[in-house]
Amino acid sequence: MTDPLTSPPAVVPDGDDWVPASTRLVRARIVTALVVTPLPIAAGAVLATLVSPWWWFLAAPFALGLASTLLRSRRYVAALGHVERAEELVVREGLWSRTATVIPYGRLQYVTLTEGPIDTRFGLAKLEVHTAASGSTTVPGLPVADARALRSRLSRRTRGRDEGL
């Protein structure tokens, strides 16, 4: 048994049946980084060669961002997940700083399903859950069928639960 005074509290509790993000999200993040970053890196390299070496400062942040995405995408996606409880939806995320967002069904206003072009290519969607008080929380990396089913379940569970509005 752990001592509550000496052990840190679990931000993301264990024991629930967490639904992880799809592993296809790793490839989608890598493809997105490979589509977005080469142009600024190449522009910085060309300008650094032709104009001034200070133009490397344009390319460096994009190169570091690309390297970071390539190195940590798998761990980032593994940290994502959600669980539907009787009275609330809990969404977890975070590689370095772990966050668990608890959304009571009575506070939920509407749910948005989004599929970008790269998400569509990998059969993924993200669900954005909007509340009156905190804005929105995103559940990324869901297979499209699962995202649609979750949207339907959340819509059904919120009907008649308007105590937070």
N, CA and C atoms as a LAMMPS dump frame, in Angstrom:
ITEM: TIMESTEP
0
ITEM: NUMBER OF ATOMS
495
ITEM: BOX BOUNDS ff ff ff
-5.0000000000000000e+02 5.0000000000000000e+02
-5.0000000000000000e+02 5.0000000000000000e+02
-5.0000000000000000e+02 5.0000000000000000e+02
ITEM: ATOMS id mol type element x y z
1 1 1 N 0.847 -1.179 0
2 1 2 C 0 0 0
3 1 3 C 0.889 1.239 0
4 2 1 N 0.536 2.238 -0.797
5 2 2 C 1.345 3.447 -0.868
6 2 3 C 0.882 4.456 0.161
7 3 1 N 1.817 5.229 0.626
8 3 2 C 1.525 6.265 1.609
9 3 3 C 1.082 7.528 0.877
10 4 1 N -0.134 8.036 1.099
11 4 2 C -0.615 9.209 0.364
12 4 3 C 0.19 10.469 0.659
13 5 1 N 0.931 10.502 1.755
14 5 2 C 1.714 11.697 2.078
15 5 3 C 3.057 11.735 1.356
16 6 1 N 3.571 10.565 0.977
17 6 2 C 4.882 10.528 0.335
18 6 3 C 4.814 10.217 -1.152
19 7 1 N 3.746 9.592 -1.617
20 7 2 C 3.654 9.283 -3.043
21 7 3 C 2.777 10.322 -3.737
22 8 1 N 3.182 10.733 -4.95
23 8 2 C 2.383 11.73 -5.663
24 8 3 C 1.049 11.153 -6.112
25 9 1 N 0.01 11.978 -6.174
26 9 2 C -1.285 11.483 -6.624
27 9 3 C -1.238 11.148 -8.115
28 10 1 N -1.994 10.177 -8.513
29 10 2 C -2.057 9.799 -9.922
30 10 3 C -2.97 10.778 -10.648
31 11 1 N -2.397 11.532 -11.558
32 11 2 C -3.196 12.472 -12.342
33 11 3 C -4.119 11.697 -13.267
34 12 1 N -3.591 10.649 -13.857
35 12 2 C -4.375 9.812 -14.745
36 12 3 C -4.544 8.467 -14.05
37 13 1 N -5.706 8.215 -13.427
38 13 2 C -5.879 7.001 -12.633
39 13 3 C -5.799 5.731 -13.479
40 14 1 N -5.235 4.693 -12.878
41 14 2 C -5.182 3.387 -13.521
42 14 3 C -6.455 2.623 -13.192
43 15 1 N -6.633 1.498 -13.845
44 15 2 C -7.757 0.645 -13.506
45 15 3 C -8.954 0.803 -14.418
46 16 1 N -9.055 1.897 -15.131
47 16 2 C -10.165 2.071 -16.067
48 16 3 C -9.819 1.39 -17.385
49 17 1 N -10.818 1.172 -18.202
50 17 2 C -10.605 0.592 -19.524
51 17 3 C -10.338 1.709 -20.52
52 18 1 N -9.107 2.203 -20.508
53 18 2 C -8.729 3.307 -21.387
54 18 3 C -8.737 2.855 -22.837
55 19 1 N -9.263 3.712 -23.702
56 19 2 C -9.244 3.463 -25.136
57 19 3 C -8.082 4.279 -25.688
58 20 1 N -7.021 3.629 -26.178
59 20 2 C -5.867 4.377 -26.663
60 20 3 C -6.136 4.961 -28.048
61 21 1 N -5.33 5.936 -28.412
62 21 2 C -5.38 6.479 -29.767
63 21 3 C -4.86 5.419 -30.729
64 22 1 N -5.298 5.474 -31.956
65 22 2 C -4.864 4.517 -32.962
66 22 3 C -3.372 4.683 -33.243
67 23 1 N -2.698 3.575 -33.454
68 23 2 C -1.266 3.641 -33.778
69 23 3 C -1.034 4.267 -35.152
70 24 1 N -2.073 4.348 -35.972
71 24 2 C -1.94 5.024 -37.274
72 24 3 C -1.669 6.511 -37.108
73 25 1 N -1.988 7.052 -35.93
74 25 2 C -1.719 8.467 -35.667
75 25 3 C -0.215 8.757 -35.682
76 26 1 N 0.615 7.794 -35.335
77 26 2 C 2.072 7.979 -35.383
78 26 3 C 2.481 8.303 -36.808
79 27 1 N 2.05 7.483 -37.757
80 27 2 C 2.4 7.724 -39.169
81 27 3 C 1.798 9.026 -39.671
82 28 1 N 0.573 9.339 -39.266
83 28 2 C -0.059 10.582 -39.704
84 28 3 C 0.719 11.803 -39.214
85 29 1 N 1.201 11.768 -37.975
86 29 2 C 2.001 12.882 -37.439
87 29 3 C 3.319 13.017 -38.19
88 30 1 N 3.951 11.883 -38.501
89 30 2 C 5.228 11.918 -39.225
90 30 3 C 5.024 12.452 -40.645
91 31 1 N 3.988 11.989 -41.317
92 31 2 C 3.702 12.478 -42.673
93 31 3 C 3.413 13.975 -42.642
94 32 1 N 2.63 14.426 -41.67
95 32 2 C 2.333 15.854 -41.552
96 32 3 C 3.624 16.654 -41.389
97 33 1 N 4.516 16.189 -40.527
98 33 2 C 5.793 16.889 -40.318
99 33 3 C 6.631 16.888 -41.593
100 34 1 N 6.615 15.777 -42.329
101 34 2 C 7.394 15.704 -43.568
102 34 3 C 6.798 16.554 -44.687
103 35 1 N 5.514 16.852 -44.614
104 35 2 C 4.873 17.718 -45.61
105 35 3 C 5.114 19.192 -45.28
106 36 1 N 5.055 19.538 -43.987
107 36 2 C 5.087 20.939 -43.566
108 36 3 C 6.498 21.51 -43.464
109 37 1 N 7.466 20.743 -43.015
110 37 2 C 8.767 21.324 -42.664
111 37 3 C 9.816 21.431 -43.771
112 38 1 N 9.82 20.629 -44.818
113 38 2 C 10.919 20.74 -45.786
114 38 3 C 11.051 22.097 -46.467
115 39 1 N 9.939 22.747 -46.792
116 39 2 C 10.024 24.038 -47.491
117 39 3 C 10.736 25.11 -46.653
118 40 1 N 10.366 25.343 -45.395
119 40 2 C 11.112 26.339 -44.614
120 40 3 C 12.57 25.943 -44.366
121 41 1 N 12.825 24.639 -44.218
122 41 2 C 14.21 24.198 -44.027
123 41 3 C 15.02 24.483 -45.29
124 42 1 N 14.471 24.142 -46.447
125 42 2 C 15.171 24.383 -47.718
126 42 3 C 15.35 25.879 -47.965
127 43 1 N 14.311 26.675 -47.678
128 43 2 C 14.427 28.133 -47.869
129 43 3 C 15.521 28.709 -46.979
130 44 1 N 15.583 28.292 -45.735
131 44 2 C 16.629 28.758 -44.827
132 44 3 C 18.007 28.345 -45.302
133 45 1 N 18.129 27.105 -45.807
134 45 2 C 19.427 26.623 -46.292
135 45 3 C 19.878 27.402 -47.522
136 46 1 N 18.962 27.641 -48.462
137 46 2 C 19.311 28.393 -49.671
138 46 3 C 19.7 29.821 -49.318
139 47 1 N 18.911 30.488 -48.498
140 47 2 C 19.22 31.864 -48.109
141 47 3 C 20.51 31.946 -47.287
142 48 1 N 20.777 30.941 -46.474
143 48 2 C 22.018 30.93 -45.696
144 48 3 C 23.227 30.769 -46.612
145 49 1 N 23.06 30.004 -47.684
146 49 2 C 24.154 29.794 -48.628
147 49 3 C 24.374 31.017 -49.515
148 50 1 N 23.285 31.627 -49.983
149 50 2 C 23.394 32.725 -50.948
150 50 3 C 23.49 34.113 -50.312
151 51 1 N 22.838 34.34 -49.186
152 51 2 C 22.73 35.685 -48.629
153 51 3 C 23.591 35.854 -47.381
154 52 1 N 23.231 35.151 -46.349
155 52 2 C 23.921 35.318 -45.076
156 52 3 C 23.728 34.062 -44.229
157 53 1 N 24.754 33.659 -43.469
158 53 2 C 24.591 32.479 -42.628
159 53 3 C 23.536 32.646 -41.537
160 54 1 N 23.126 33.874 -41.267
161 54 2 C 22.098 34.104 -40.252
162 54 3 C 20.758 33.513 -40.652
163 55 1 N 20.549 33.22 -41.905
164 55 2 C 19.29 32.625 -42.353
165 55 3 C 19.098 31.2 -41.841
166 56 1 N 20.159 30.594 -41.286
167 56 2 C 19.987 29.282 -40.666
168 56 3 C 19.018 29.356 -39.499
169 57 1 N 18.86 30.551 -38.941
170 57 2 C 17.903 30.696 -37.836
171 57 3 C 16.462 30.485 -38.307
172 58 1 N 16.228 30.631 -39.603
173 58 2 C 14.917 30.316 -40.157
174 58 3 C 14.723 28.798 -40.213
175 59 1 N 15.756 28.1 -40.642
176 59 2 C 15.646 26.662 -40.851
177 59 3 C 15.74 25.864 -39.553
178 60 1 N 16.514 26.337 -38.598
179 60 2 C 16.795 25.556 -37.388
180 60 3 C 15.543 25.154 -36.598
181 61 1 N 14.601 26.062 -36.302
182 61 2 C 13.419 25.63 -35.536
183 61 3 C 12.594 24.563 -36.254
184 62 1 N 12.503 24.667 -37.576
185 62 2 C 11.744 23.665 -38.327
186 62 3 C 12.474 22.33 -38.339
187 63 1 N 13.796 22.363 -38.461
188 63 2 C 14.576 21.126 -38.434
189 63 3 C 14.482 20.465 -37.057
190 64 1 N 14.547 21.266 -35.993
191 64 2 C 14.41 20.71 -34.645
192 64 3 C 13.007 20.149 -34.412
193 65 1 N 12.002 20.852 -34.923
194 65 2 C 10.623 20.363 -34.802
195 65 3 C 10.425 19.053 -35.546
196 66 1 N 11.006 18.941 -36.73
197 66 2 C 10.919 17.699 -37.494
198 66 3 C 11.601 16.557 -36.751
199 67 1 N 12.794 16.805 -36.246
200 67 2 C 13.523 15.771 -35.498
201 67 3 C 12.74 15.346 -34.249
202 68 1 N 12.179 16.33 -33.557
203 68 2 C 11.403 16.04 -32.35
204 68 3 C 10.183 15.182 -32.676
205 69 1 N 9.48 15.523 -33.741
206 69 2 C 8.298 14.76 -34.141
207 69 3 C 8.674 13.332 -34.518
208 70 1 N 9.775 13.188 -35.259
209 70 2 C 10.203 11.853 -35.665
210 70 3 C 10.597 11.004 -34.456
211 71 1 N 11.213 11.628 -33.461
212 71 2 C 11.708 10.886 -32.306
213 71 3 C 10.635 10.566 -31.265
214 72 1 N 9.662 11.449 -31.085
215 72 2 C 8.745 11.253 -29.961
216 72 3 C 7.304 10.962 -30.336
217 73 1 N 6.994 10.82 -31.599
218 73 2 C 5.602 10.572 -32.009
219 73 3 C 5.024 9.305 -31.395
220 74 1 N 5.805 8.234 -31.376
221 74 2 C 5.296 6.972 -30.85
222 74 3 C 4.939 7.093 -29.37
223 75 1 N 5.788 7.734 -28.585
224 75 2 C 5.51 7.904 -27.15
225 75 3 C 4.351 8.875 -26.925
226 76 1 N 4.265 9.935 -27.755
227 76 2 C 3.172 10.899 -27.633
228 76 3 C 1.825 10.216 -27.851
229 77 1 N 1.743 9.419 -28.9
230 77 2 C 0.486 8.742 -29.228
231 77 3 C 0.143 7.713 -28.156
232 78 1 N 1.144 7.035 -27.611
233 78 2 C 0.895 6.049 -26.556
234 78 3 C 0.324 6.7 -25.299
235 79 1 N 0.596 7.986 -25.089
236 79 2 C 0.1 8.688 -23.897
237 79 3 C -1.34 9.17 -24.053
238 80 1 N -1.883 9.117 -25.264
239 80 2 C -3.249 9.582 -25.509
240 80 3 C -4.26 8.49 -25.2
241 81 1 N -5.421 8.894 -24.707
242 81 2 C -6.491 7.931 -24.484
243 81 3 C -7.714 8.59 -23.881
244 82 1 N -8.784 7.838 -23.845
245 82 2 C -10.012 8.328 -23.22
246 82 3 C -10.771 7.156 -22.624
247 83 1 N -11.643 7.472 -21.687
248 83 2 C -12.5 6.451 -21.088
249 83 3 C -13.87 7.078 -20.847
250 84 1 N -14.903 6.301 -21.151
251 84 2 C -16.272 6.732 -20.888
252 84 3 C -16.708 6.115 -19.572
253 85 1 N -17.031 6.949 -18.628
254 85 2 C -17.543 6.474 -17.347
255 85 3 C -19.051 6.714 -17.305
256 86 1 N -19.686 6.325 -16.226
257 86 2 C -21.14 6.446 -16.119
258 86 3 C -21.603 7.895 -16.221
259 87 1 N -20.881 8.829 -15.62
260 87 2 C -21.323 10.222 -15.564
261 87 3 C -20.388 11.205 -16.269
262 88 1 N -19.258 10.708 -16.843
263 88 2 C -18.281 11.637 -17.399
264 88 3 C -17.397 10.963 -18.434
265 89 1 N -16.786 11.795 -19.26
266 89 2 C -15.769 11.372 -20.214
267 89 3 C -14.442 11.888 -19.684
268 90 1 N -13.421 11.04 -19.645
269 90 2 C -12.095 11.444 -19.188
270 90 3 C -11.136 11.291 -20.358
271 91 1 N -10.386 12.354 -20.659
272 91 2 C -9.419 12.358 -21.751
273 91 3 C -8.041 12.573 -21.153
274 92 1 N -7.096 11.705 -21.526
275 92 2 C -5.728 11.848 -21.02
276 92 3 C -4.786 12.17 -22.166
277 93 1 N -3.743 12.913 -21.827
278 93 2 C -2.708 13.248 -22.803
279 93 3 C -1.466 13.698 -22.055
280 94 1 N -0.393 13.851 -22.78
281 94 2 C 0.804 14.428 -22.198
282 94 3 C 1.96 13.473 -22.088
283 95 1 N 3.068 13.905 -22.644
284 95 2 C 4.279 13.116 -22.593
285 95 3 C 5.102 13.499 -21.375
286 96 1 N 5.33 14.775 -21.2
287 96 2 C 6.104 15.259 -20.056
288 96 3 C 5.184 15.683 -18.921
289 97 1 N 4.188 16.428 -19.253
290 97 2 C 3.225 16.901 -18.266
291 97 3 C 1.901 16.193 -18.556
292 98 1 N 1.531 15.273 -17.705
293 98 2 C 0.325 14.474 -17.944
294 98 3 C -0.923 15.238 -17.498
295 99 1 N -1.942 15.151 -18.317
296 99 2 C -3.196 15.842 -18.045
297 99 3 C -4.349 14.862 -18.19
298 100 1 N -5.28 14.938 -17.276
299 100 2 C -6.523 14.179 -17.385
300 100 3 C -7.658 15.198 -17.302
301 101 1 N -8.432 15.308 -18.354
302 101 2 C -9.553 16.236 -18.399
303 101 3 C -10.845 15.451 -18.191
304 102 1 N -11.599 15.831 -17.182
305 102 2 C -12.857 15.168 -16.858
306 102 3 C -13.998 16.056 -17.346
307 103 1 N -14.845 15.506 -18.197
308 103 2 C -15.961 16.263 -18.766
309 103 3 C -17.265 15.585 -18.348
310 104 1 N -17.986 16.152 -17.373
311 104 2 C -19.293 15.589 -17.011
312 104 3 C -20.261 15.711 -18.191
313 105 1 N -21.029 14.684 -18.428
314 105 2 C -21.954 14.704 -19.562
315 105 3 C -22.945 15.857 -19.465
316 106 1 N -23.295 16.272 -18.27
317 106 2 C -24.227 17.38 -18.098
318 106 3 C -23.649 18.72 -18.514
319 107 1 N -22.321 18.846 -18.607
320 107 2 C -21.675 20.103 -19.002
321 107 3 C -21.371 20.159 -20.502
322 108 1 N -21.556 19.052 -21.175
323 108 2 C -21.219 18.963 -22.585
324 108 3 C -22.257 19.709 -23.423
325 109 1 N -21.785 20.569 -24.314
326 109 2 C -22.711 21.305 -25.177
327 109 3 C -22.855 20.657 -26.548
328 110 1 N -21.734 20.451 -27.238
329 110 2 C -21.797 19.795 -28.538
330 110 3 C -20.463 19.137 -28.85
331 111 1 N -20.48 18.251 -29.852
332 111 2 C -19.303 17.48 -30.225
333 111 3 C -19.053 17.68 -31.71
334 112 1 N -17.797 17.95 -32.066
335 112 2 C -17.418 18.174 -33.456
336 112 3 C -16.495 17.053 -33.907
337 113 1 N -16.769 16.485 -35.062
338 113 2 C -15.926 15.455 -35.651
339 113 3 C -15.158 16.085 -36.805
340 114 1 N -13.829 15.96 -36.791
341 114 2 C -12.993 16.592 -37.816
342 114 3 C -12.079 15.562 -38.454
343 115 1 N -12.006 15.607 -39.787
344 115 2 C -11.075 14.77 -40.541
345 115 3 C -10.3 15.681 -41.489
346 116 1 N -9.013 15.847 -41.244
347 116 2 C -8.165 16.603 -42.168
348 116 3 C -7.737 15.704 -43.317
349 117 1 N -7.053 16.271 -44.307
350 117 2 C -6.667 15.456 -45.474
351 117 3 C -5.724 14.302 -45.124
352 118 1 N -4.78 14.533 -44.219
353 118 2 C -3.862 13.455 -43.847
354 118 3 C -4.576 12.465 -42.94
355 119 1 N -5.429 12.959 -42.045
356 119 2 C -6.232 12.066 -41.208
357 119 3 C -7.091 11.153 -42.078
358 120 1 N -7.712 11.715 -43.103
359 120 2 C -8.567 10.945 -44.005
360 120 3 C -7.768 9.848 -44.691
361 121 1 N -6.558 10.178 -45.104
362 121 2 C -5.678 9.195 -45.767
363 121 3 C -5.398 7.993 -44.859
364 122 1 N -5.295 8.247 -43.553
365 122 2 C -4.999 7.176 -42.603
366 122 3 C -6.253 6.637 -41.907
367 123 1 N -7.425 7.102 -42.326
368 123 2 C -8.681 6.609 -41.755
369 123 3 C -8.908 7.059 -40.325
370 124 1 N -8.439 8.275 -40.003
371 124 2 C -8.542 8.79 -38.639
372 124 3 C -9.433 10.024 -38.577
373 125 1 N -9.865 10.324 -37.384
374 125 2 C -10.638 11.542 -37.126
375 125 3 C -10.329 11.993 -35.71
376 126 1 N -10.639 13.25 -35.434
377 126 2 C -10.524 13.722 -34.057
378 126 3 C -11.872 14.28 -33.64
379 127 1 N -12.156 14.069 -32.372
380 127 2 C -13.418 14.499 -31.803
381 127 3 C -13.134 15.665 -30.878
382 128 1 N -13.836 16.754 -31.06
383 128 2 C -13.676 17.913 -30.19
384 128 3 C -14.947 18.051 -29.359
385 129 1 N -14.767 17.981 -28.044
386 129 2 C -15.879 18.026 -27.097
387 129 3 C -15.933 19.434 -26.518
388 130 1 N -17.034 20.136 -26.745
389 130 2 C -17.183 21.528 -26.314
390 130 3 C -18.046 21.611 -25.06
391 131 1 N -17.564 22.396 -24.093
392 131 2 C -18.335 22.651 -22.88
393 131 3 C -18.51 24.151 -22.712
394 132 1 N -19.446 24.524 -21.874
395 132 2 C -19.722 25.944 -21.668
396 132 3 C -18.578 26.626 -20.919
397 133 1 N -18.005 25.978 -19.943
398 133 2 C -17.038 26.624 -19.064
399 133 3 C -15.618 26.607 -19.61
400 134 1 N -15.147 25.462 -20.076
401 134 2 C -13.73 25.333 -20.379
402 134 3 C -13.389 25.386 -21.851
403 135 1 N -14.339 25.623 -22.708
404 135 2 C -14.023 25.66 -24.13
405 135 3 C -14.167 24.29 -24.739
406 136 1 N -13.02 23.668 -25.116
407 136 2 C -13.111 22.367 -25.762
408 136 3 C -11.932 21.487 -25.387
409 137 1 N -12.143 20.2 -25.549
410 137 2 C -11.111 19.186 -25.347
411 137 3 C -11.137 18.29 -26.571
412 138 1 N -9.959 17.917 -27.061
413 138 2 C -9.853 17.105 -28.261
414 138 3 C -9.466 15.678 -27.93
415 139 1 N -10.121 14.739 -28.601
416 139 2 C -9.776 13.32 -28.527
417 139 3 C -9.235 12.956 -29.911
418 140 1 N -7.898 12.975 -30.095
419 140 2 C -7.331 12.73 -31.419
420 140 3 C -7.072 11.259 -31.692
421 141 1 N -6.836 10.943 -32.963
422 141 2 C -6.363 9.615 -33.332
423 141 3 C -7.383 8.507 -33.234
424 142 1 N -8.642 8.825 -33.473
425 142 2 C -9.68 7.794 -33.443
426 142 3 C -9.953 7.288 -34.859
427 143 1 N -10.092 5.977 -35.039
428 143 2 C -10.581 5.506 -36.329
429 143 3 C -11.945 6.152 -36.606
430 144 1 N -12.234 6.435 -37.856
431 144 2 C -13.438 7.196 -38.208
432 144 3 C -14.706 6.553 -37.656
433 145 1 N -14.833 5.243 -37.795
434 145 2 C -16.039 4.57 -37.297
435 145 3 C -16.158 4.711 -35.781
436 146 1 N -15.031 4.586 -35.08
437 146 2 C -15.052 4.739 -33.624
438 146 3 C -15.392 6.17 -33.221
439 147 1 N -14.877 7.148 -33.968
440 147 2 C -15.167 8.56 -33.672
441 147 3 C -16.649 8.849 -33.865
442 148 1 N -17.226 8.322 -34.924
443 148 2 C -18.662 8.53 -35.16
444 148 3 C -19.501 7.862 -34.08
445 149 1 N -19.101 6.67 -33.673
446 149 2 C -19.837 5.962 -32.624
447 149 3 C -19.723 6.705 -31.289
448 150 1 N -18.534 7.207 -30.973
449 150 2 C -18.348 7.965 -29.733
450 150 3 C -19.173 9.246 -29.766
451 151 1 N -19.187 9.915 -30.911
452 151 2 C -20.009 11.132 -31.041
453 151 3 C -21.476 10.82 -30.785
454 152 1 N -21.962 9.732 -31.334
455 152 2 C -23.365 9.345 -31.125
456 152 3 C -23.639 9.012 -29.666
457 153 1 N -22.735 8.259 -29.033
458 153 2 C -22.933 7.91 -27.618
459 153 3 C -22.928 9.154 -26.738
460 154 1 N -22.003 10.067 -27.006
461 154 2 C -21.945 11.296 -26.203
462 154 3 C -23.209 12.126 -26.402
463 155 1 N -23.692 12.196 -27.627
464 155 2 C -24.931 12.949 -27.897
465 155 3 C -26.109 12.334 -27.155
466 156 1 N -26.203 11.011 -27.149
467 156 2 C -27.293 10.347 -26.428
468 156 3 C -27.186 10.577 -24.926
469 157 1 N -25.966 10.509 -24.407
470 157 2 C -25.782 10.648 -22.951
471 157 3 C -26.042 12.069 -22.459
472 158 1 N -25.926 13.052 -23.323
473 158 2 C -26.127 14.426 -22.878
474 158 3 C -27.579 14.853 -22.935
475 159 1 N -28.408 14.117 -23.651
476 159 2 C -29.823 14.489 -23.727
477 159 3 C -30.453 14.387 -22.349
478 160 1 N -31.077 15.464 -21.921
479 160 2 C -31.757 15.479 -20.638
480 160 3 C -30.841 15.79 -19.453
481 161 1 N -29.567 15.987 -19.704
482 161 2 C -28.627 16.316 -18.636
483 161 3 C -28.143 17.741 -18.832
484 162 1 N -28.949 18.679 -18.51
485 162 2 C -28.584 20.076 -18.743
486 162 3 C -28.375 20.819 -17.429
487 163 1 N -27.924 20.119 -16.374
488 163 2 C -27.744 20.793 -15.095
489 163 3 C -26.607 21.812 -15.125
490 164 1 N -25.652 21.643 -16.036
491 164 2 C -24.51 22.564 -16.059
492 164 3 C -24.721 23.764 -16.951
493 165 1 N -25.834 23.829 -17.634
494 165 2 C -26.033 24.924 -18.606
495 165 3 C -26.946 25.991 -18.061
